[in-house]
């Protein structure tokens, strides 16, 4: 998949499922917060975004593979 396709997919998912994205962000804060003391603010924010993007990607990929 190309970068612009991934961005479009995640953007579409986020617009369609804002509650799911909010839940992913909450989970990311909890999980990533465990090692928070070892991260700069920028690293922490980047990790949250990466976690959310990965979660959205996984959810959309699973949904596409189901019959």
SVG drawing of the C-alpha trace seen along z (x, -y; Angstrom):
<svg xmlns="http://www.w3.org/2000/svg" viewBox="-19 -17 33 32">
<polyline fill="none" stroke="black" stroke-width="0.4" points="0.0,0.0 1.2,-3.5 1.4,-6.2 -1.4,-8.3 -3.7,-5.2 -2.9,-4.5 -3.6,-8.1 -6.9,-8.1 -7.9,-4.8 -7.1,-5.9 -8.8,-9.3 -11.9,-7.6 -12.0,-5.3 -11.5,-8.1 -14.3,-10.1 -16.6,-7.1 -15.6,-5.7 -14.6,-8.6 -15.6,-6.6 -13.2,-3.7 -10.4,-6.2 -11.1,-7.8 -10.9,-4.3 -7.6,-3.6 -6.1,-6.8 -7.2,-6.0 -5.6,-2.5 -2.5,-4.0 -2.1,-6.5 -2.5,-3.6 -0.1,-1.3 2.5,-3.8 2.2,-5.6 3.9,-2.7 7.3,-3.6 6.5,-7.4 9.4,-8.4 11.9,-7.2 10.3,-9.3 10.4,-12.9 7.1,-14.7 7.6,-14.4 8.4,-10.6 5.3,-10.1 3.0,-11.9 4.5,-10.1 4.1,-6.7 0.4,-7.5 -0.2,-8.4 1.6,-5.3 -0.4,-3.1 -3.7,-4.6 -2.7,-4.4 -1.7,-0.7 -5.0,0.0 -7.0,-1.7 -5.0,0.1 -5.5,3.5 -9.3,2.9 -9.8,1.8 -7.6,4.7 -9.6,7.3 -12.9,5.8 -11.8,6.1 -10.7,9.7 -14.0,10.9 -16.6,12.3"/>
</svg>
